[in-house]
Amino acid sequence: MKAAVLLIVLAAVALCAYALSVEEIYPVDILLNTTSDWTDVTFSGGIVLVRFYEVANGSTAPGLDVRGLGGLSVGKKQLDTTSVVVRFHAYVTDLTCSALHTRSPK
C-alpha cells in the first residue's frame, strides 16, 4: 500500500514537472513547530508535494489534525497550547521563485 501511494506521488511530481517544464525536483524535510490552535504554511511560485508526515511531538494534542494537501496545515482544539512538531517529507520544484507564507492566530 505504501509503495503504491509513493508511486502515485512520484508520478504526480513527474507529471507536474513535465507540465511546467521544471528540470529539478528536490526532496526536502520541513519541520513545523507550533503551539497555536492552527498554523497554515503555503508556497507560491513552486510545487510542494508531501510524500508523508510524522508527528514528532504532541501527538496527543486534543483534536490534532495534520494535512499536507495544497500546503501544510496543523490544527488542534481551540485554546490548546500543546507544542506540536510535525516533520513533513516532501518534494519541491522551482526553488528559485518559491515563497513561503504562514498564517497563525498568534
N, C-alpha and C positions, 0 to 999 in steps of 0.2 A: 504494500500500500504506500509506504513512504517513498519507495523508488518510483512508483507511478506518479505521485504528486511532484517529486523533484523533476522528473522528466517533463511533466506538463509545464512547470515553472521555467525550466531551461528552454523549452520550445517557445514559450511566450516571450522570454527575453530575446531569443534569437529572432523571432518574428518582428518584435518591436525594433530591434537594432537594424534589421534589414529594411523595414518600412521607413525608418528615419535616417537611413544611411549612416548609422553610428558604427564606427570601426572598433571601438573598445568597450568592453564590459568589465566592471571592476567589482570583485567580491568585497563587501565591507561588513563590519560588525558595528552596529550603532547601539550604544548604551544609553538608555533613557532612565533617568533617576528623578523621581518626583514625590512630593508629599501632598500635592494638590488633589482636589476632588477629580479633576480631569486635566489631561495635557494632550494636545494635538501637535504633531510635527508634520509639516508638509514641505514638499520640494517643488521648485519651479525651474524650468529650463532643462530638466533631465528626467529620466525614468528611474524609479526605485521599485524593485520587486522584492518583497520579503519572501525568503525561502522558508524560514521558520523562526520562531522566537522562543525564548526561555525566560521564565521569571526567576531572577537570581535572588531576589529578596522581596518579602512582603506578599508571598503567595496566599497568605491567609487574610489579606485585607478584605473587609466586608464589601461585597458587590464588585469584586475585581473583574474588569472587562478589558481585555487586550485585543487590539486589532492591528492588522498590517496591510489593509487594502486601501489604496488611494492615499497613503500616508501612514504615519504611526500614531496610535492612539492608546492611551491608558486612562481608564476611568474607574472610579470606585464610589462607595457610598458618600453622600454629601456630608461635608464637615469632618470626614475621617482624615486623620493626619498621619496614618501609617506610611512609612517610607517604602516605596515600591521601586525596584530596579529591574528593568527588562532589557535583555540583550536580543536585539533583532539581527539575524543573519540575512543579509540581502545582497542584491546585485544592483549596481548603479551605473547608468550610462551618462555620457556627456558631462563629466565633472567640471569642465571649464566654464560652463554657463549655468550651472545649477545654483540655486539659492535656497537657503533653509529658513523656514518660517515656523515659529512656535506660538501656540496660544495656550493660556492657562489663566484661571481666575485669580491667581495670586501673583 
